[in-house]
Amino acid sequence: MQAYCFKCRSKVEIKNPQNVTLKNGRPATRGVCPKCGTKVFRIGKS
């Protein structure tokens, strides 16, 4: 799964993805950028 890294300014493959649920019940995926180590986040089905 890919997410946008704001530090690299490009779409990257999520490293160490974790499925999370937001307060409103929507699913999301959280992980780390493999290039720079910044946290990346993607809302939606995983």
Phi, psi and omega in degrees: 000144182250153175217162181270126176264120183287335179283317179278341184058044177204164175280134181228157175285133183286128177263138182054056182291141177231131176279129179229163177240131179284169181302325182275004176095356180283144177282153178207166178233133181238144180192204184230145175285129181289340182278311188243347178087005179286148176292137175236155189216137177224125179269138177126179182301139182256000000 
